[in-house]
């Protein structure tokens, strides 16, 4: 049996004390198995006084988060992903997602923000890169997903276009951005290509969106360069989200994260897990493992104070949350 090192325990204590904020945690039920439903995840997060943003590729999680805050006493936040399941580039999908934030019958308490992701499994870049929507590695043995790799004819998927073949915004994009700004939600860039992200971010900021989170920039369909990241974070409203799952599932070396952070600095960098898969570590074990690995490999860069900034302070700032 492996026992945590004293250093790992110290890191865990600091993160628990400061309050982990994970901007990217998957919850079920979904079209593929997930480790947690909202009640089980709330129970796991409660002891850590953690804040988790619930992600689901198929439906809005704002009602689940609202339930958890009101009935489980845990600060979970919701979101919606603009895949075909909610109508793609649909401003009404953004407006309807805010309904899950209205939990106070007296109406005298402002509810926390939520996150709107650009398309993920239905992004054109994702489909071009992977060949199908749901990666079998996400499901931990998901038969429906595995059929795509076992010689069966993959289901034909239609992409949700954000930019057309000429690189111009689709007509629906401005209305979607205006809707996100109107409800003061945060925009995450999903699985769009690097070229699309570079075009999208200035449009989002100009529309008045409070903050933009660059979703796992080293995911195969994205591959934002360090120079592109440096240019994007010149605006203090833009944050880079490095996710542990891109290492544990997509097998991108942690050294790639560290190299990128050397270029961009840490002021607008978030470390999150992107966990919730049935075969990934439970919460908070994955968070502690990620933090410990970064601290062990690069102790001069990622000491305990810096890890607190990356796992707690910066994501809290990106989401506009009070400590």
Secondary structure, DSSP 4 states (H G I P E B T S, - for coil): -----HHHHHHHHHHHHH--EEEEEE-SSSSS--S--HHHHHHHHHTTT-EEEEE-SSS--HHHHHHIIIII--EEE-EEE-SGGGTSS-HHHHHHHGGGG---TT--SPPP--EEEPPSTTBHHHHHHHSSSS-HHHHTS-HHHHTTTTTSPPPP---B-SB-TTSPBPTTHHHHHHHHHHTTPEEE-TT--HHHHHHHHHHHHHHT-S-EEE--TTSTTT---HHHHHHHTTSTTEEEEEETHHHHTT---HHHHHHHHHHH-STTEEEE--B--TTSPPTTHHHHHHHHHHHHHTTTTS-HHHHHIIIIIHHHHHHT---
